[in-house]
Amino acid sequence: MAEPDVGEVRVQTIATSDDVVRARQLARNLAVECRLSLVDQTKLVTAASELARNTLVYGGGGSLSGALVQDARRRGVRLTFTDQGPGIPDVDLALSDGWSSGSGMGLGLSGARRLADDFDLRTTVGAGTTVTVIKWTH
């Protein structure tokens, strides 16, 4: 499948818990601009919250880039979370429900994957992690 066309990219640093709140707000603003349904807005904001928290807690901070995207059939919102943290040594384990490397409930990555329409995780141990999600209009 061809890469979607990308609109203006908005970048935000994730270094504090206040930045996690700002990440949710950026996701909400883009979802409204895209005219996602209220249910899909909520799913995207929830995924953004989980991924921003993971970026801060497990990745030691990083960044979020968000943009409206469009392919031949639909519009959507793409959010990309990037950190230069320790990476994820066992991706399959990290994506399994209930698993957590810390004190969380273990719903971050697996929950975000379920809430998004497209989910891409790239990680290198010792070099960091990038997670991209897209929520498409239906």
C-alpha positions as CSV (number, residue, x, y, z in Angstrom):
1,M,0.0,0.0,0.0
2,A,1.2,3.5,-0.8
3,E,2.3,5.9,2.0
4,P,-0.4,8.4,2.8
5,D,-0.1,12.1,2.0
6,V,1.0,13.9,5.2
7,G,-0.2,17.4,6.3
8,E,1.5,19.8,8.6
9,V,3.6,17.8,11.2
10,R,3.3,19.1,14.8
11,V,6.1,18.1,17.1
12,Q,6.0,18.1,20.9
13,T,8.6,17.1,23.5
14,I,7.6,14.5,26.1
15,A,9.8,15.2,29.2
16,T,7.3,15.6,32.1
17,S,3.9,14.4,33.2
18,D,2.5,17.7,31.9
19,D,3.8,16.8,28.5
20,V,1.7,13.6,28.6
21,V,-1.4,15.8,29.1
22,R,-0.3,18.0,26.2
23,A,0.1,14.9,24.0
24,R,-3.5,13.9,24.8
25,Q,-4.6,17.5,23.8
26,L,-2.6,17.4,20.5
27,A,-4.2,14.0,19.7
28,R,-7.7,15.4,20.5
29,N,-7.1,18.6,18.4
30,L,-6.0,16.5,15.4
31,A,-8.9,14.1,15.8
32,V,-11.4,17.0,15.8
33,E,-9.7,18.5,12.8
34,C,-9.9,15.2,11.0
35,R,-13.6,14.9,11.9
36,L,-13.1,11.5,13.6
37,S,-16.3,10.3,15.4
38,L,-16.4,10.9,19.1
39,V,-15.8,7.2,19.8
40,D,-12.7,7.3,17.5
41,Q,-11.5,10.5,19.1
42,T,-11.7,8.8,22.5
43,K,-9.8,5.8,21.2
44,L,-7.0,7.9,19.7
45,V,-6.7,10.1,22.8
46,T,-6.5,7.0,25.0
47,A,-3.8,5.4,22.8
48,A,-1.9,8.7,22.8
49,S,-2.1,8.8,26.6
50,E,-0.7,5.3,27.0
51,L,2.1,5.8,24.4
52,A,3.1,9.2,25.8
53,R,3.3,7.7,29.3
54,N,5.4,4.8,28.0
55,T,7.7,7.3,26.2
56,L,8.2,9.2,29.5
57,V,8.4,6.3,31.9
58,Y,10.2,3.6,30.0
59,G,11.9,5.6,27.3
60,G,13.2,8.4,29.6
61,G,11.3,11.0,27.5
62,G,11.2,11.7,23.8
63,S,8.9,13.3,21.3
64,L,5.5,13.1,19.7
65,S,4.9,14.1,16.1
66,G,1.3,14.3,14.9
67,A,-0.2,15.0,11.6
68,L,-3.3,14.6,9.5
69,V,-2.8,12.0,6.7
70,Q,-4.8,11.0,3.7
71,D,-4.7,8.1,1.3
72,A,-6.8,7.4,-1.8
73,R,-9.8,6.4,0.3
74,R,-9.8,8.1,3.7
75,R,-8.4,10.7,6.1
76,G,-6.8,9.9,9.4
77,V,-4.5,11.1,12.2
78,R,-1.0,9.7,12.6
79,L,0.9,9.9,15.9
80,T,4.5,8.9,16.2
81,F,6.2,8.5,19.6
82,T,10.0,8.3,19.6
83,D,12.5,7.9,22.4
84,Q,16.2,7.0,22.8
85,G,15.6,4.8,25.8
86,P,16.7,1.2,26.4
87,G,14.5,-0.3,23.7
88,I,12.3,-3.4,24.1
89,P,14.2,-6.7,24.3
90,D,11.1,-8.9,23.7
91,V,8.5,-7.2,21.5
92,D,6.1,-10.2,21.6
93,L,6.1,-10.2,25.4
94,A,5.7,-6.4,25.6
95,L,2.7,-6.6,23.3
96,S,1.0,-9.3,25.3
97,D,-2.0,-8.2,27.5
98,G,-1.2,-7.8,31.1
99,W,2.6,-7.7,30.8
100,S,4.5,-4.7,32.3
101,S,8.1,-4.1,32.8
102,G,7.2,-1.7,35.6
103,S,4.4,-1.1,38.0
104,G,1.7,-0.3,35.4
105,M,-1.2,-2.5,34.4
106,G,0.5,-3.7,31.2
107,L,-2.1,-2.2,28.9
108,G,0.0,0.5,27.2
109,L,1.3,-1.1,24.0
110,S,-1.3,-3.8,23.6
111,G,-4.1,-1.4,24.4
112,A,-2.8,1.2,22.0
113,R,-2.5,-1.5,19.3
114,R,-6.2,-2.5,19.8
115,L,-7.3,1.2,19.8
116,A,-5.5,2.2,16.6
117,D,-6.4,1.1,13.1
118,D,-2.7,0.9,12.1
119,F,0.1,0.2,14.6
120,D,3.9,0.0,13.9
121,L,6.5,-0.6,16.5
122,R,10.3,-0.3,15.8
123,T,12.8,-0.8,18.5
124,T,16.5,-1.5,19.0
125,V,17.8,-2.6,22.3
126,G,20.1,0.2,23.6
127,A,18.9,2.7,21.0
128,G,15.2,3.4,21.6
129,T,11.7,2.8,20.3
130,T,9.4,4.4,17.8
131,V,5.7,3.6,17.8
132,T,3.4,5.0,15.1
133,V,-0.4,4.7,15.2
134,I,-3.0,5.8,12.8
135,K,-6.8,6.2,13.4
136,W,-8.7,6.5,10.1
137,T,-12.1,7.9,9.4
138,H,-14.8,5.3,8.7
